[in-house]
Amino acid sequence: MRRYLILSAALLLTARVFAWLPVFVGHRGCAFGVENTAEAYRYGADHFGYAGLECDVKVTADGHYIISHDDNTERVGGRLDVNTSTLAELQAEQYIQKRRGLTYAGRICTLDEFLQICVEKHVFPIVELKWANGINNNDMSRFAGVVALLEQYGLTDKAVILTSMRQSLEYILENYPTLHCQYLMMEMTDEKIDWCIRNGVEPSCAHTGITACQVMRCHDAGLKVAGWTVDQQADYERISKIGVEYITTNSLSKYQPDIAPVDWNASCR
């Protein structure tokens, strides 16, 4: 019995000391190609080996689901407001974006196209809900269409629904309790962690706002933790060492060097 107890204690210590192996998620696809376009998503899966791809969902004036981070297309070289433009109008625009010294051209991607790519590349989708027509804290009437597309592509049990809109999350928890949800935040406060624990929702936090103690508290409650947007090796090493499971990145690949073990429990003593 004594030998069993010693072995059990050693295994528990090992679980606390060694870092988790993070899952890499491509941020808006990756840093190559115009963000949130089909080209960026395919490149992220093919050349960086991402296990997941993250997108930003908006709704057009005629009720189509498209991928756009902003309310308008100006930052990627367009001139349209998403919520007052039709899908055809948005698809007619050509986007030009300079990233890391290279200039790329592309066109808008629909949620339908994005999910097709996820199936094609065998990756899971992280669908970030932005404030949009019928998808916001006051009105979730168009969210059913997102779920229908996930069901169409057989991704309901693989997808992650991500948003900073807490009331929208509460709606999803009540009406679609089997969906995997993450709460987007800039920093992990005690109040936000409490809410995540009560509702079984994983925190997804800016990597600068995550501490080892907070990660340990989430793990003790059975929750995984996501960190974004991690583009520097030093940042990757730090949050990997403290046990963050999901890392959203523009340009790091899943083929990063192994992280040395660390007793991240010690910093909370």
C-alpha positions in Angstrom: 0.0 0.0 0.0 2.8 2.4 0.9 4.5 1.8 -2.5 1.2 2.4 -4.2 0.8 5.7 -2.4 4.3 6.8 -3.2 3.8 6.0 -6.9 0.5 7.8 -7.0 2.1 10.9 -5.4 4.9 10.8 -8.0 2.4 10.6 -10.9 0.5 13.5 -9.5 3.6 15.6 -9.1 4.6 14.8 -12.7 1.2 15.9 -13.9 1.7 19.2 -12.1 5.3 19.7 -13.2 5.3 18.9 -16.9 3.9 21.3 -19.4 0.9 20.5 -21.5 1.4 20.1 -25.2 -0.4 23.0 -26.8 -2.8 22.8 -29.8 -1.9 25.3 -32.5 -4.7 27.4 -34.0 -4.3 29.6 -37.0 -5.3 33.2 -36.3 -7.6 34.3 -39.2 -5.8 31.6 -41.2 -2.2 32.7 -40.8 0.2 35.6 -41.6 0.4 34.7 -45.3 -2.4 35.9 -47.6 -5.1 38.4 -46.8 -6.5 37.6 -43.3 -9.7 35.6 -43.1 -9.5 34.5 -46.7 -9.5 31.0 -48.1 -5.9 31.4 -49.2 -4.8 32.2 -45.6 -6.7 29.3 -44.2 -5.3 26.8 -46.6 -1.8 28.0 -46.1 -2.2 27.8 -42.3 -3.3 24.2 -42.5 -0.8 23.1 -45.2 2.4 24.9 -44.2 2.1 25.5 -40.5 0.3 22.3 -39.6 -2.4 24.0 -37.5 -4.9 21.6 -35.9 -7.5 24.4 -35.8 -8.4 27.5 -37.7 -10.0 30.7 -36.3 -12.5 32.9 -38.1 -14.6 36.0 -37.4 -18.2 35.8 -38.4 -20.4 38.7 -39.5 -23.8 38.8 -41.2 -24.5 40.6 -44.5 -27.5 42.8 -45.2 -29.1 39.9 -47.1 -28.5 37.4 -44.3 -25.4 35.6 -45.4 -22.6 34.6 -43.0 -19.2 36.0 -44.1 -15.7 36.1 -42.5 -14.6 39.6 -41.5 -12.9 40.9 -38.3 -14.2 44.5 -38.7 -17.6 46.1 -39.3 -16.2 47.3 -42.6 -13.6 46.2 -45.2 -11.4 49.3 -45.1 -8.5 47.7 -43.3 -8.1 45.1 -46.0 -8.5 47.6 -48.8 -12.2 47.6 -49.3 -14.8 50.3 -48.8 -18.0 48.6 -47.7 -19.9 48.3 -44.4 -20.6 44.6 -43.9 -24.0 44.8 -42.2 -25.4 47.2 -44.9 -23.9 45.4 -47.9 -25.1 42.3 -49.8 -23.0 39.2 -50.2 -22.7 39.9 -54.0 -21.4 43.4 -53.3 -18.8 42.2 -50.8 -17.7 39.4 -53.2 -17.1 42.0 -55.9 -14.4 43.7 -53.9 -10.8 42.7 -54.2 -8.8 43.1 -51.0 -5.2 44.1 -50.8 -3.2 43.7 -47.6 0.5 44.1 -46.8 1.7 41.8 -44.2 5.3 41.3 -43.0 6.7 43.1 -46.1 4.7 41.2 -48.6 1.5 42.3 -50.4 -1.4 39.9 -51.0 -4.7 40.0 -52.9 -7.8 38.1 -52.0 -11.6 38.1 -51.8 -14.0 37.7 -49.0 -14.6 34.2 -47.6 -18.0 32.9 -46.5 -18.6 30.8 -43.4 -19.7 28.0 -45.8 -16.4 28.2 -47.6 -14.4 28.3 -44.4 -16.1 25.2 -43.0 -15.5 23.4 -46.3 -11.8 24.1 -45.9 -11.9 22.8 -42.3 -13.3 19.5 -43.6 -10.9 19.4 -46.5 -7.9 20.0 -44.3 -9.1 17.9 -41.3 -8.9 20.7 -38.8 -11.4 22.0 -36.3 -13.0 25.4 -36.6 -13.0 28.1 -34.0 -15.9 30.3 -34.9 -15.6 33.7 -33.3 -18.9 35.6 -33.1 -18.6 39.3 -33.6 -21.4 41.8 -33.0 -23.6 41.4 -36.1 -27.1 41.5 -37.4 -28.9 38.8 -35.4 -25.8 37.7 -33.5 -25.3 40.0 -30.5 -26.1 40.3 -26.8 -29.6 41.5 -27.6 -30.5 39.4 -30.6 -29.4 35.8 -31.4 -32.0 35.1 -34.0 -29.4 34.4 -36.8 -27.2 32.0 -34.7 -29.4 29.1 -35.7 -28.0 29.5 -39.2 -24.4 29.1 -37.9 -25.4 25.9 -36.2 -27.1 24.6 -39.3 -23.9 25.1 -41.3 -21.9 23.3 -38.6 -24.4 20.4 -38.8 -24.3 20.4 -42.6 -20.5 19.8 -42.6 -20.5 17.4 -39.6 -18.6 19.8 -37.4 -21.0 20.3 -34.5 -19.0 18.2 -32.1 -15.6 19.5 -33.3 -16.3 23.3 -33.5 -15.5 25.8 -30.8 -17.8 28.8 -30.5 -15.8 31.8 -29.2 -17.1 35.3 -28.2 -16.6 38.1 -25.8 -20.4 38.6 -25.7 -21.4 37.0 -22.4 -25.2 37.3 -23.0 -24.7 35.6 -26.3 -22.8 32.8 -24.6 -25.6 32.4 -22.0 -28.1 32.1 -24.9 -26.0 29.4 -26.5 -25.6 27.5 -23.2 -29.3 27.5 -22.7 -30.4 26.6 -26.3 -27.4 24.6 -27.6 -25.9 23.1 -24.5 -23.7 20.5 -26.3 -21.7 23.1 -28.2 -18.1 23.7 -27.1 -17.8 27.3 -26.0 -15.0 29.7 -25.1 -15.3 33.1 -23.4 -13.0 35.7 -25.1 -11.3 38.1 -22.7 -8.3 40.4 -22.4 -7.4 39.3 -18.9 -8.5 36.5 -16.6 -10.0 38.2 -13.6 -11.4 36.2 -10.7 -14.9 37.2 -11.6 -14.5 36.0 -15.2 -13.0 32.7 -14.0 -15.8 32.2 -11.6 -18.3 32.7 -14.4 -16.5 30.2 -16.6 -16.4 27.6 -13.9 -20.1 28.0 -13.1 -21.0 27.6 -16.7 -18.4 25.1 -17.9 -17.0 27.6 -20.5 -13.3 27.7 -21.3 -11.5 31.0 -21.0 -9.7 32.3 -24.1 -7.4 35.1 -23.0 -4.8 37.4 -24.5 -1.5 35.7 -23.6 -0.3 38.7 -21.6 -3.3 38.4 -19.2 -2.7 34.8 -18.1 -0.9 33.7 -15.0 0.1 30.2 -13.8 -2.2 30.4 -10.8 -5.2 31.2 -13.0 -4.4 28.3 -15.3 -4.1 26.0 -12.3 -7.4 27.1 -11.0 -9.1 26.5 -14.3 -7.5 23.0 -14.6 -8.7 22.2 -11.1 -12.2 23.0 -12.2 -11.8 20.8 -15.3 -11.4 23.6 -17.8 -8.8 24.0 -20.5 -7.3 27.5 -21.3 -6.7 29.2 -24.6 -4.1 32.0 -25.2 -3.9 34.5 -28.1 -2.3 35.9 -30.2 1.1 34.2 -29.7 3.7 35.1 -32.3 7.0 35.2 -30.3 8.9 32.2 -29.2 9.4 33.6 -25.7 5.7 34.1 -25.3 5.0 30.6 -26.6 7.4 29.1 -24.1 6.0 31.0 -21.2 2.3 30.1 -21.6 3.2 26.6 -22.7 5.1 26.1 -19.4 2.1 27.2 -17.3 -0.2 24.7 -19.0 -2.2 26.7 -21.7 -3.7 24.1 -24.0 -4.7 26.2 -27.1 -2.4 28.7 -28.7 -3.7 31.0 -31.4 -0.9 32.3 -33.6 -0.3 34.0 -36.9 3.1 32.5 -37.8 4.4 30.0 -35.2 4.0 26.4 -36.3 3.2 23.2 -34.4 6.8 22.2 -35.0 8.1 24.4 -32.3 11.0 23.0 -30.1 10.0 21.0 -27.0 9.4 23.0 -23.9 11.4 22.1 -20.8 9.4 21.0 -17.8 8.6 23.5 -15.2 6.9 23.4 -11.8 4.2 26.0 -12.6 2.5 25.0 -9.3 5.4 26.6 -7.4 4.6 30.1 -8.4 1.2 29.9 -6.7 2.6 28.9 -3.3 
